[in-house]
Amino acid sequence: MEMVTSTRNARVKAAAALTRRRERRATGRHLVEGPHAVTEALAAGAVETVFATPEALEDLGQLPTGVEVVVVADHVLAHLADTTTPQGVVAVAGDVTVGLEALPPEGLVVVLDRLADPGNVGGIVRTADAAGASAVVCTEGTADVLGPKAVRAAVGSTYHLPLVVGCDLAALAGVARGQGRRLLGLDAGADTSVLELAGEHDPLVLVLGNEAHGLDAEARDVLDDVVSVPMRGAAESLNVAAAAAVAIYAAAPGRGGPGEAGGSGRPGSANR
Protein backbone atom coordinates (compact mmCIF):
# COMPACT_ATOMS: atom_id res chain seq x y z
CA MET A 1 0.00 0.00 0.00
CA GLU A 2 1.48 3.34 -1.08
CA MET A 3 2.30 5.79 1.71
CA VAL A 4 0.91 9.33 1.55
CA THR A 5 3.70 11.79 2.27
CA SER A 6 2.05 15.12 1.40
CA THR A 7 -0.35 17.14 3.52
CA ARG A 8 -1.78 18.44 0.23
CA ASN A 9 -3.21 15.03 -0.60
CA ALA A 10 -6.95 15.43 -1.27
CA ARG A 11 -8.05 12.88 1.34
CA VAL A 12 -5.73 14.40 3.93
CA LYS A 13 -6.99 17.92 3.22
CA ALA A 14 -10.62 16.82 3.49
CA ALA A 15 -9.94 15.12 6.82
CA ALA A 16 -7.95 18.06 8.20
CA ALA A 17 -10.87 20.38 7.44
CA LEU A 18 -12.92 18.47 10.04
CA THR A 19 -11.05 20.26 12.80
CA ARG A 20 -13.52 23.09 12.03
CA ARG A 21 -17.01 22.81 13.51
CA ARG A 22 -18.58 24.32 10.41
CA GLU A 23 -17.07 21.57 8.27
CA ARG A 24 -18.20 18.87 10.70
CA ARG A 25 -21.76 20.15 10.52
CA ALA A 26 -21.70 20.45 6.75
CA THR A 27 -20.36 16.93 6.15
CA GLY A 28 -21.75 14.99 9.11
CA ARG A 29 -18.27 13.67 9.83
CA HIS A 30 -15.74 14.12 12.62
CA LEU A 31 -12.20 13.09 13.59
CA VAL A 32 -11.26 10.41 16.09
CA GLU A 33 -7.70 10.30 17.42
CA GLY A 34 -5.73 7.61 19.20
CA PRO A 35 -5.91 3.81 19.08
CA HIS A 36 -8.41 3.32 21.91
CA ALA A 37 -10.96 5.85 20.68
CA VAL A 38 -10.56 4.66 17.07
CA THR A 39 -11.07 1.04 18.17
CA GLU A 40 -14.29 2.00 19.96
CA ALA A 41 -15.50 3.96 16.92
CA LEU A 42 -14.68 0.98 14.69
CA ALA A 43 -16.64 -1.35 16.96
CA ALA A 44 -19.62 1.00 16.72
CA GLY A 45 -19.45 0.93 12.92
CA ALA A 46 -18.88 4.69 12.78
CA VAL A 47 -15.51 4.82 11.00
CA GLU A 48 -15.25 5.55 7.29
CA THR A 49 -11.50 6.11 6.86
CA VAL A 50 -8.42 5.35 8.96
CA PHE A 51 -5.21 7.35 8.54
CA ALA A 52 -2.33 5.56 10.23
CA THR A 53 1.41 5.19 10.26
CA PRO A 54 2.59 1.67 9.33
CA GLU A 55 3.37 0.79 12.96
CA ALA A 56 0.01 2.00 14.27
CA LEU A 57 -1.88 0.22 11.50
CA GLU A 58 -0.24 -3.06 12.44
CA ASP A 59 -1.28 -2.57 16.06
CA LEU A 60 -4.92 -1.98 15.05
CA GLY A 61 -5.13 -5.45 13.51
CA GLN A 62 -7.82 -6.52 11.08
CA LEU A 63 -10.18 -3.68 10.19
CA PRO A 64 -13.85 -4.15 9.27
CA THR A 65 -14.72 -4.56 5.61
CA GLY A 66 -15.55 -1.27 3.96
CA VAL A 67 -13.25 0.92 6.06
CA GLU A 68 -10.82 2.84 3.85
CA VAL A 69 -7.20 2.69 5.01
CA VAL A 70 -4.69 5.44 4.19
CA VAL A 71 -1.09 4.81 5.26
CA VAL A 72 0.61 8.13 6.02
CA ALA A 73 4.02 9.40 7.02
CA ASP A 74 4.55 10.64 10.57
CA HIS A 75 4.42 14.31 9.59
CA VAL A 76 1.12 13.81 7.74
CA LEU A 77 -0.38 12.08 10.77
CA ALA A 78 0.82 14.97 12.94
CA HIS A 79 -0.92 17.38 10.55
CA LEU A 80 -4.22 15.58 11.14
CA ALA A 81 -3.82 15.09 14.88
CA ASP A 82 -5.00 17.56 17.51
CA THR A 83 -2.35 16.54 20.05
CA THR A 84 1.33 17.48 20.20
CA THR A 85 2.35 13.82 20.55
CA PRO A 86 -0.03 11.86 18.28
CA GLN A 87 -0.38 8.10 18.73
CA GLY A 88 -0.17 7.13 15.08
CA VAL A 89 -3.82 6.89 14.06
CA VAL A 90 -6.62 9.32 13.19
CA ALA A 91 -9.96 8.23 11.76
CA VAL A 92 -12.82 9.96 9.99
CA ALA A 93 -16.15 8.87 11.44
CA GLY A 94 -19.75 9.59 10.50
CA ASP A 95 -22.34 11.38 12.60
CA VAL A 96 -23.32 9.33 15.65
CA THR A 97 -25.82 11.78 17.16
CA VAL A 98 -29.56 11.08 17.41
CA GLY A 99 -32.73 13.12 17.80
CA LEU A 100 -34.86 13.55 20.89
CA GLU A 101 -37.25 10.91 19.57
CA ALA A 102 -34.49 8.33 20.18
CA LEU A 103 -34.15 9.20 23.86
CA PRO A 104 -34.31 5.92 25.84
CA PRO A 105 -37.36 5.74 28.14
CA GLU A 106 -35.39 4.56 31.15
CA GLY A 107 -32.20 5.47 32.98
CA LEU A 108 -30.54 8.81 33.71
CA VAL A 109 -30.33 11.48 31.01
CA VAL A 110 -27.47 13.96 31.48
CA VAL A 111 -27.94 17.41 29.92
CA LEU A 112 -25.03 19.72 29.18
CA ASP A 113 -26.46 23.23 28.92
CA ARG A 114 -24.09 25.75 27.29
CA LEU A 115 -20.88 24.15 28.62
CA ALA A 116 -18.01 25.96 26.92
CA ASP A 117 -15.01 23.69 27.48
CA PRO A 118 -14.88 20.70 25.09
CA GLY A 119 -12.66 18.88 27.59
CA ASN A 120 -15.45 19.12 30.16
CA VAL A 121 -18.01 17.98 27.60
CA GLY A 122 -16.01 14.89 26.65
CA GLY A 123 -15.07 14.11 30.24
CA ILE A 124 -18.71 14.23 31.33
CA VAL A 125 -19.71 11.94 28.45
CA ARG A 126 -17.12 9.49 29.75
CA THR A 127 -18.47 9.76 33.31
CA ALA A 128 -22.06 9.33 32.13
CA ASP A 129 -21.04 6.19 30.24
CA ALA A 130 -19.16 4.79 33.23
CA ALA A 131 -22.08 5.43 35.60
CA GLY A 132 -24.60 3.72 33.33
CA ALA A 133 -26.50 6.81 32.17
CA SER A 134 -28.82 6.17 29.23
CA ALA A 135 -28.05 9.30 27.14
CA VAL A 136 -26.27 12.66 27.03
CA VAL A 137 -28.00 15.73 25.63
CA CYS A 138 -26.11 18.89 24.56
CA THR A 139 -28.12 22.09 24.19
CA GLU A 140 -27.42 24.67 21.51
CA GLY A 141 -24.42 26.72 22.63
CA THR A 142 -22.59 23.77 24.18
CA ALA A 143 -19.10 22.96 22.89
CA ASP A 144 -19.21 20.42 20.08
CA VAL A 145 -19.35 16.91 21.54
CA LEU A 146 -17.83 15.65 18.26
CA GLY A 147 -14.96 18.14 18.23
CA PRO A 148 -11.44 16.66 18.49
CA LYS A 149 -10.84 17.69 22.11
CA ALA A 150 -14.23 16.45 23.31
CA VAL A 151 -13.91 13.11 21.49
CA ARG A 152 -10.41 12.67 22.91
CA ALA A 153 -11.58 13.47 26.47
CA ALA A 154 -14.41 10.95 26.16
CA VAL A 155 -11.85 8.17 25.48
CA GLY A 156 -14.22 6.10 23.36
CA SER A 157 -17.42 6.76 25.33
CA THR A 158 -18.68 8.93 22.47
CA TYR A 159 -19.67 5.65 20.79
CA HIS A 160 -21.26 3.93 23.78
CA LEU A 161 -24.48 5.85 24.45
CA PRO A 162 -26.96 8.04 22.56
CA LEU A 163 -25.87 11.67 22.05
CA VAL A 164 -28.41 14.39 21.28
CA VAL A 165 -27.07 17.77 20.12
CA GLY A 166 -28.49 21.24 19.43
CA CYS A 167 -31.41 20.54 21.74
CA ASP A 168 -33.95 23.06 23.03
CA LEU A 169 -34.55 22.67 26.76
CA ALA A 170 -38.29 23.19 26.51
CA ALA A 171 -38.54 20.47 23.86
CA LEU A 172 -36.42 18.16 25.98
CA ALA A 173 -38.61 18.82 29.02
CA GLY A 174 -41.71 17.87 27.04
CA VAL A 175 -40.23 14.58 25.90
CA ALA A 176 -38.79 13.81 29.34
CA ARG A 177 -42.03 14.45 31.19
CA GLY A 178 -43.86 12.33 28.65
CA GLN A 179 -41.53 9.52 29.74
CA GLY A 180 -42.32 10.16 33.40
CA ARG A 181 -38.98 11.77 34.18
CA ARG A 182 -38.21 14.40 36.78
CA LEU A 183 -35.88 17.26 35.78
CA LEU A 184 -33.20 18.30 38.26
CA GLY A 185 -30.57 21.00 37.88
CA LEU A 186 -27.18 21.06 39.58
CA ASP A 187 -26.66 24.34 41.42
CA ALA A 188 -24.09 25.16 44.10
CA GLY A 189 -26.63 27.22 46.05
CA ALA A 190 -29.36 24.58 46.27
CA ASP A 191 -30.41 23.43 49.73
CA THR A 192 -31.04 19.82 48.70
CA SER A 193 -27.97 17.60 48.38
CA VAL A 194 -27.73 15.41 45.30
CA LEU A 195 -26.68 12.63 47.67
CA GLU A 196 -30.24 12.59 49.01
CA LEU A 197 -31.33 11.00 45.75
CA ALA A 198 -30.09 7.66 47.08
CA GLY A 199 -32.99 5.24 47.22
CA GLU A 200 -35.19 7.13 44.76
CA HIS A 201 -36.34 5.25 41.69
CA ASP A 202 -37.82 7.98 39.49
CA PRO A 203 -36.14 8.24 36.08
CA LEU A 204 -34.25 11.51 36.16
CA VAL A 205 -32.87 14.21 33.89
CA LEU A 206 -29.83 15.97 35.36
CA VAL A 207 -29.09 19.41 33.88
CA LEU A 208 -25.58 20.85 34.21
CA GLY A 209 -25.10 24.56 33.52
CA ASN A 210 -22.30 26.67 32.09
CA GLU A 211 -18.93 26.60 33.87
CA ALA A 212 -18.94 30.32 34.69
CA HIS A 213 -22.65 31.16 34.95
CA GLY A 214 -24.36 27.96 36.02
CA LEU A 215 -28.05 27.41 35.24
CA ASP A 216 -29.72 30.27 33.40
CA ALA A 217 -33.34 31.44 33.70
CA GLU A 218 -34.52 29.29 30.77
CA ALA A 219 -33.14 26.16 32.42
CA ARG A 220 -34.65 27.00 35.79
CA ASP A 221 -38.06 27.49 34.20
CA VAL A 222 -38.23 23.87 33.05
CA LEU A 223 -36.74 22.23 36.15
CA ASP A 224 -38.69 20.45 38.86
CA ASP A 225 -35.98 21.06 41.47
CA VAL A 226 -32.34 21.95 41.96
CA VAL A 227 -29.73 19.99 43.91
CA SER A 228 -26.16 20.63 44.99
CA VAL A 229 -22.99 18.73 45.76
CA PRO A 230 -22.31 19.25 49.49
CA MET A 231 -19.12 21.16 50.27
CA ARG A 232 -17.51 19.87 53.46
CA GLY A 233 -14.11 21.53 53.27
CA ALA A 234 -12.83 25.03 52.66
CA ALA A 235 -12.94 24.92 48.85
CA GLU A 236 -15.33 27.48 47.39
CA SER A 237 -16.60 25.17 44.67
CA LEU A 238 -15.92 22.20 42.41
CA ASN A 239 -15.36 22.53 38.69
CA VAL A 240 -18.28 21.32 36.59
CA ALA A 241 -16.66 18.02 35.58
CA ALA A 242 -15.93 17.05 39.19
CA ALA A 243 -19.36 18.13 40.41
CA ALA A 244 -20.95 16.28 37.51
CA ALA A 245 -19.16 13.07 38.42
CA VAL A 246 -20.55 13.13 41.96
CA ALA A 247 -24.04 14.06 40.80
CA ILE A 248 -24.20 11.55 37.94
CA TYR A 249 -23.21 8.66 40.18
CA ALA A 250 -25.75 9.77 42.79
CA ALA A 251 -28.54 10.09 40.23
CA ALA A 252 -27.81 7.13 37.93
CA PRO A 253 -29.41 3.68 38.29
CA GLY A 254 -27.87 2.02 41.34
CA ARG A 255 -27.72 5.42 43.07
CA GLY A 256 -24.13 5.95 44.10
CA GLY A 257 -22.41 3.10 42.28
CA PRO A 258 -22.03 1.70 38.78
CA GLY A 259 -24.15 -1.14 37.47
CA GLU A 260 -27.64 -2.12 38.51
CA ALA A 261 -29.05 -1.37 41.92
CA GLY A 262 -27.36 -3.51 44.51
CA GLY A 263 -24.51 -4.40 42.16
CA SER A 264 -20.90 -3.31 42.19
CA GLY A 265 -20.45 -2.87 38.42
CA ARG A 266 -17.13 -3.80 36.86
CA PRO A 267 -13.73 -2.63 38.00
CA GLY A 268 -12.12 0.12 35.94
CA SER A 269 -9.11 2.35 35.67
CA ALA A 270 -9.25 5.92 36.92
CA ASN A 271 -6.49 7.09 34.59
CA ARG A 272 -6.78 5.30 31.26
C-alpha positions as CSV (number, residue, x, y, z in Angstrom):
1,M,0.0,0.0,0.0
2,E,1.5,3.3,-1.1
3,M,2.3,5.8,1.7
4,V,0.9,9.3,1.5
5,T,3.7,11.8,2.3
6,S,2.1,15.1,1.4
7,T,-0.4,17.1,3.5
8,R,-1.8,18.4,0.2
9,N,-3.2,15.0,-0.6
10,A,-7.0,15.4,-1.3
11,R,-8.1,12.9,1.3
12,V,-5.7,14.4,3.9
13,K,-7.0,17.9,3.2
14,A,-10.6,16.8,3.5
15,A,-9.9,15.1,6.8
16,A,-7.9,18.1,8.2
17,A,-10.9,20.4,7.4
18,L,-12.9,18.5,10.0
19,T,-11.1,20.3,12.8
20,R,-13.5,23.1,12.0
21,R,-17.0,22.8,13.5
22,R,-18.6,24.3,10.4
23,E,-17.1,21.6,8.3
24,R,-18.2,18.9,10.7
25,R,-21.8,20.1,10.5
26,A,-21.7,20.4,6.8
27,T,-20.4,16.9,6.1
28,G,-21.8,15.0,9.1
29,R,-18.3,13.7,9.8
30,H,-15.7,14.1,12.6
31,L,-12.2,13.1,13.6
32,V,-11.3,10.4,16.1
33,E,-7.7,10.3,17.4
34,G,-5.7,7.6,19.2
35,P,-5.9,3.8,19.1
36,H,-8.4,3.3,21.9
37,A,-11.0,5.9,20.7
38,V,-10.6,4.7,17.1
39,T,-11.1,1.0,18.2
40,E,-14.3,2.0,20.0
41,A,-15.5,4.0,16.9
42,L,-14.7,1.0,14.7
43,A,-16.6,-1.3,17.0
44,A,-19.6,1.0,16.7
45,G,-19.4,0.9,12.9
46,A,-18.9,4.7,12.8
47,V,-15.5,4.8,11.0
48,E,-15.3,5.5,7.3
49,T,-11.5,6.1,6.9
50,V,-8.4,5.3,9.0
51,F,-5.2,7.4,8.5
52,A,-2.3,5.6,10.2
53,T,1.4,5.2,10.3
54,P,2.6,1.7,9.3
55,E,3.4,0.8,13.0
56,A,0.0,2.0,14.3
57,L,-1.9,0.2,11.5
58,E,-0.2,-3.1,12.4
59,D,-1.3,-2.6,16.1
60,L,-4.9,-2.0,15.0
61,G,-5.1,-5.5,13.5
62,Q,-7.8,-6.5,11.1
63,L,-10.2,-3.7,10.2
64,P,-13.8,-4.2,9.3
65,T,-14.7,-4.6,5.6
66,G,-15.5,-1.3,4.0
67,V,-13.2,0.9,6.1
68,E,-10.8,2.8,3.8
69,V,-7.2,2.7,5.0
70,V,-4.7,5.4,4.2
71,V,-1.1,4.8,5.3
72,V,0.6,8.1,6.0
73,A,4.0,9.4,7.0
74,D,4.5,10.6,10.6
75,H,4.4,14.3,9.6
76,V,1.1,13.8,7.7
77,L,-0.4,12.1,10.8
78,A,0.8,15.0,12.9
79,H,-0.9,17.4,10.6
80,L,-4.2,15.6,11.1
81,A,-3.8,15.1,14.9
82,D,-5.0,17.6,17.5
83,T,-2.4,16.5,20.1
84,T,1.3,17.5,20.2
85,T,2.3,13.8,20.6
86,P,0.0,11.9,18.3
87,Q,-0.4,8.1,18.7
88,G,-0.2,7.1,15.1
89,V,-3.8,6.9,14.1
90,V,-6.6,9.3,13.2
91,A,-10.0,8.2,11.8
92,V,-12.8,10.0,10.0
93,A,-16.2,8.9,11.4
94,G,-19.7,9.6,10.5
95,D,-22.3,11.4,12.6
96,V,-23.3,9.3,15.7
97,T,-25.8,11.8,17.2
98,V,-29.6,11.1,17.4
99,G,-32.7,13.1,17.8
100,L,-34.9,13.6,20.9
101,E,-37.2,10.9,19.6
102,A,-34.5,8.3,20.2
103,L,-34.2,9.2,23.9
104,P,-34.3,5.9,25.8
105,P,-37.4,5.7,28.1
106,E,-35.4,4.6,31.2
107,G,-32.2,5.5,33.0
108,L,-30.5,8.8,33.7
109,V,-30.3,11.5,31.0
110,V,-27.5,14.0,31.5
111,V,-27.9,17.4,29.9
112,L,-25.0,19.7,29.2
113,D,-26.5,23.2,28.9
114,R,-24.1,25.8,27.3
115,L,-20.9,24.1,28.6
116,A,-18.0,26.0,26.9
117,D,-15.0,23.7,27.5
118,P,-14.9,20.7,25.1
119,G,-12.7,18.9,27.6
120,N,-15.4,19.1,30.2
121,V,-18.0,18.0,27.6
122,G,-16.0,14.9,26.6
123,G,-15.1,14.1,30.2
124,I,-18.7,14.2,31.3
125,V,-19.7,11.9,28.5
126,R,-17.1,9.5,29.7
127,T,-18.5,9.8,33.3
128,A,-22.1,9.3,32.1
129,D,-21.0,6.2,30.2
130,A,-19.2,4.8,33.2
131,A,-22.1,5.4,35.6
132,G,-24.6,3.7,33.3
133,A,-26.5,6.8,32.2
134,S,-28.8,6.2,29.2
135,A,-28.0,9.3,27.1
136,V,-26.3,12.7,27.0
137,V,-28.0,15.7,25.6
138,C,-26.1,18.9,24.6
139,T,-28.1,22.1,24.2
140,E,-27.4,24.7,21.5
141,G,-24.4,26.7,22.6
142,T,-22.6,23.8,24.2
143,A,-19.1,23.0,22.9
144,D,-19.2,20.4,20.1
145,V,-19.4,16.9,21.5
146,L,-17.8,15.7,18.3
147,G,-15.0,18.1,18.2
148,P,-11.4,16.7,18.5
149,K,-10.8,17.7,22.1
150,A,-14.2,16.4,23.3
151,V,-13.9,13.1,21.5
152,R,-10.4,12.7,22.9
153,A,-11.6,13.5,26.5
154,A,-14.4,10.9,26.2
155,V,-11.8,8.2,25.5
156,G,-14.2,6.1,23.4
157,S,-17.4,6.8,25.3
158,T,-18.7,8.9,22.5
159,Y,-19.7,5.7,20.8
160,H,-21.3,3.9,23.8
161,L,-24.5,5.9,24.5
162,P,-27.0,8.0,22.6
163,L,-25.9,11.7,22.0
164,V,-28.4,14.4,21.3
165,V,-27.1,17.8,20.1
166,G,-28.5,21.2,19.4
167,C,-31.4,20.5,21.7
168,D,-33.9,23.1,23.0
169,L,-34.5,22.7,26.8
170,A,-38.3,23.2,26.5
171,A,-38.5,20.5,23.9
172,L,-36.4,18.2,26.0
173,A,-38.6,18.8,29.0
174,G,-41.7,17.9,27.0
175,V,-40.2,14.6,25.9
176,A,-38.8,13.8,29.3
177,R,-42.0,14.4,31.2
178,G,-43.9,12.3,28.7
179,Q,-41.5,9.5,29.7
180,G,-42.3,10.2,33.4
181,R,-39.0,11.8,34.2
182,R,-38.2,14.4,36.8
183,L,-35.9,17.3,35.8
184,L,-33.2,18.3,38.3
185,G,-30.6,21.0,37.9
186,L,-27.2,21.1,39.6
187,D,-26.7,24.3,41.4
188,A,-24.1,25.2,44.1
189,G,-26.6,27.2,46.1
190,A,-29.4,24.6,46.3
191,D,-30.4,23.4,49.7
192,T,-31.0,19.8,48.7
193,S,-28.0,17.6,48.4
194,V,-27.7,15.4,45.3
195,L,-26.7,12.6,47.7
196,E,-30.2,12.6,49.0
197,L,-31.3,11.0,45.7
198,A,-30.1,7.7,47.1
199,G,-33.0,5.2,47.2
200,E,-35.2,7.1,44.8
201,H,-36.3,5.3,41.7
202,D,-37.8,8.0,39.5
203,P,-36.1,8.2,36.1
204,L,-34.3,11.5,36.2
205,V,-32.9,14.2,33.9
206,L,-29.8,16.0,35.4
207,V,-29.1,19.4,33.9
208,L,-25.6,20.9,34.2
209,G,-25.1,24.6,33.5
210,N,-22.3,26.7,32.1
211,E,-18.9,26.6,33.9
212,A,-18.9,30.3,34.7
213,H,-22.6,31.2,35.0
214,G,-24.4,28.0,36.0
215,L,-28.0,27.4,35.2
216,D,-29.7,30.3,33.4
217,A,-33.3,31.4,33.7
218,E,-34.5,29.3,30.8
219,A,-33.1,26.2,32.4
220,R,-34.6,27.0,35.8
221,D,-38.1,27.5,34.2
222,V,-38.2,23.9,33.1
223,L,-36.7,22.2,36.2
224,D,-38.7,20.5,38.9
225,D,-36.0,21.1,41.5
226,V,-32.3,21.9,42.0
227,V,-29.7,20.0,43.9
228,S,-26.2,20.6,45.0
229,V,-23.0,18.7,45.8
230,P,-22.3,19.2,49.5
231,M,-19.1,21.2,50.3
232,R,-17.5,19.9,53.5
233,G,-14.1,21.5,53.3
234,A,-12.8,25.0,52.7
235,A,-12.9,24.9,48.8
236,E,-15.3,27.5,47.4
237,S,-16.6,25.2,44.7
238,L,-15.9,22.2,42.4
239,N,-15.4,22.5,38.7
240,V,-18.3,21.3,36.6
241,A,-16.7,18.0,35.6
242,A,-15.9,17.1,39.2
243,A,-19.4,18.1,40.4
244,A,-21.0,16.3,37.5
245,A,-19.2,13.1,38.4
246,V,-20.5,13.1,42.0
247,A,-24.0,14.1,40.8
248,I,-24.2,11.6,37.9
249,Y,-23.2,8.7,40.2
250,A,-25.7,9.8,42.8
251,A,-28.5,10.1,40.2
252,A,-27.8,7.1,37.9
253,P,-29.4,3.7,38.3
254,G,-27.9,2.0,41.3
255,R,-27.7,5.4,43.1
256,G,-24.1,6.0,44.1
257,G,-22.4,3.1,42.3
258,P,-22.0,1.7,38.8
259,G,-24.2,-1.1,37.5
260,E,-27.6,-2.1,38.5
261,A,-29.0,-1.4,41.9
262,G,-27.4,-3.5,44.5
263,G,-24.5,-4.4,42.2
264,S,-20.9,-3.3,42.2
265,G,-20.4,-2.9,38.4
266,R,-17.1,-3.8,36.9
267,P,-13.7,-2.6,38.0
268,G,-12.1,0.1,35.9
269,S,-9.1,2.3,35.7
270,A,-9.2,5.9,36.9
271,N,-6.5,7.1,34.6
272,R,-6.8,5.3,31.3
